[in-house]
Amino acid sequence: MILVRKLLFGLAATSTVVLTTPAAAELATWDQARATAIAQQLADAADAWEQAVREQPGGEVGSGDAQDEFGLANKARVLREQTRALAGHLAKGEGHDQTRNYYRDVKELVDDTEQMAQRAELDEPTMDAWAKVADLQRQIAPYYDAKADEEKGQ
């Protein structure tokens, strides 16, 4: 059952990739309005992810699950905060150069959370919430990461 959930989680995270990114090794042409819109959607999705993690049924005491779930809940909280910061700075009109480090923080949190989530036993609504976060992160990535297309294919 756990293996099936992990496989479904991986499929959900990769099946919603948007194929509107530029050629490999090139940043997408900066579009302030589009980047801001994606960042706002990402912040909303991160908020929904955090809520889903908090509503996730708890693990048994002594099983190690409680510590994993605390770590995932903490990552979800920080991800919410960082995506809100990215969206807020973009909404203020700050461009690529001014928001690049906010994006990097979000990307690192998404990568860490992806690994933690794959080890956790998550219910379907929680997996669906994560899939939205992962998809939106992939949509904004080409504006900040020239390797986004290469990583997407892996």
C-alpha positions in Angstrom: 0.0 0.0 0.0 2.8 2.4 0.9 4.6 1.6 -2.4 1.4 2.3 -4.3 1.0 5.6 -2.6 4.6 6.6 -3.4 4.1 5.6 -7.0 0.9 7.6 -7.2 2.5 10.5 -5.5 5.3 10.5 -8.0 2.9 10.2 -10.9 0.8 13.0 -9.6 3.8 15.2 -9.2 5.1 14.5 -12.8 1.8 14.2 -14.7 0.8 17.8 -14.5 3.9 19.3 -16.1 3.2 22.3 -18.4 5.1 22.1 -21.6 5.4 25.8 -22.3 9.0 26.3 -21.3 11.9 27.6 -23.4 14.8 25.6 -24.9 17.2 24.0 -22.4 19.9 26.2 -20.9 18.0 29.4 -21.4 15.9 31.4 -19.0 12.4 32.2 -20.1 11.9 35.7 -21.3 11.0 37.7 -18.2 7.2 38.3 -18.0 6.5 40.2 -14.7 2.8 39.7 -14.9 3.0 36.0 -15.6 5.7 35.4 -13.0 3.7 37.3 -10.4 0.5 35.4 -11.3 2.3 32.0 -11.0 3.9 33.0 -7.7 0.6 34.0 -6.3 -0.9 30.7 -7.3 2.1 29.0 -5.8 1.6 30.8 -2.5 -2.1 29.8 -2.5 -1.1 26.2 -3.3 1.5 26.2 -0.5 -1.1 27.5 1.9 -3.5 24.6 0.9 -0.5 22.2 1.2 0.2 23.3 4.7 -3.5 23.0 5.7 -3.6 19.5 4.2 -0.5 18.4 6.1 -2.0 19.7 9.3 -5.2 17.7 8.7 -3.2 14.6 7.8 -4.0 11.8 10.3 -1.2 11.4 12.8 1.3 8.5 13.2 1.5 6.2 16.1 3.6 7.3 19.1 7.0 5.6 19.0 6.8 4.7 15.4 8.9 7.6 14.1 6.0 8.8 12.1 5.3 11.7 14.5 8.8 13.1 14.0 8.5 12.8 10.2 5.1 14.5 10.3 6.4 17.3 12.5 9.2 17.9 10.0 6.8 17.9 7.1 4.5 20.3 8.9 7.4 22.6 9.7 8.6 22.5 6.0 5.0 23.2 4.9 4.9 26.3 7.2 8.2 27.7 6.0 7.2 26.9 2.3 4.0 28.9 2.8 6.0 31.8 4.3 8.6 31.8 1.5 6.1 31.5 -1.3 4.2 34.5 0.2 7.4 36.5 0.3 8.2 35.7 -3.4 4.7 36.6 -4.5 4.7 39.7 -2.4 8.0 41.0 -3.8 6.9 40.2 -7.4 3.6 42.0 -6.8 5.5 45.1 -5.7 7.1 45.2 -9.1 10.5 43.6 -8.1 11.9 41.7 -11.1 14.1 38.7 -11.6 17.3 40.0 -10.1 15.6 41.3 -6.9 13.6 38.1 -6.4 16.1 35.4 -7.5 17.1 34.5 -3.9 13.4 34.2 -2.8 12.9 31.8 -5.7 16.1 29.8 -4.7 14.7 29.5 -1.1 11.4 28.2 -2.5 13.1 25.7 -4.8 15.3 24.3 -2.0 12.2 23.9 0.2 10.3 22.2 -2.6 13.1 19.8 -3.2 13.5 19.0 0.5 9.7 18.6 0.9 9.5 16.3 -2.1 12.0 13.9 -0.5 10.2 14.0 2.9 6.8 13.6 1.3 7.9 10.5 -0.6 8.9 8.9 2.7 5.6 9.8 4.4 2.3 8.0 4.3 0.1 10.7 2.9 -3.6 10.5 2.1 -4.9 11.4 -1.3 -6.0 15.0 -0.6 -2.6 15.7 0.8 -0.9 14.2 -2.2 -3.1 16.3 -4.5 -2.3 19.4 -2.6 1.4 18.7 -3.0 1.0 18.0 -6.8 -0.3 21.5 -7.2 2.6 23.0 -5.4 5.1 20.9 -7.5 3.4 21.8 -10.7 3.4 25.5 -10.0 7.0 25.5 -8.9 7.8 23.8 -12.3 5.9 26.6 -14.1 7.8 29.4 -12.5 11.2 27.6 -12.6 12.1 28.6 -16.2 12.0 32.3 -15.2 14.8 31.7 -12.7 16.6 28.4 -13.6 18.1 27.8 -17.0 18.3 24.1 -16.2 14.6 23.8 -15.4 13.8 22.0 -18.7 16.7 19.5 -18.2 15.6 18.7 -14.6 12.0 18.4 -15.7 12.9 15.5 -18.0 14.5 13.5 -15.3 
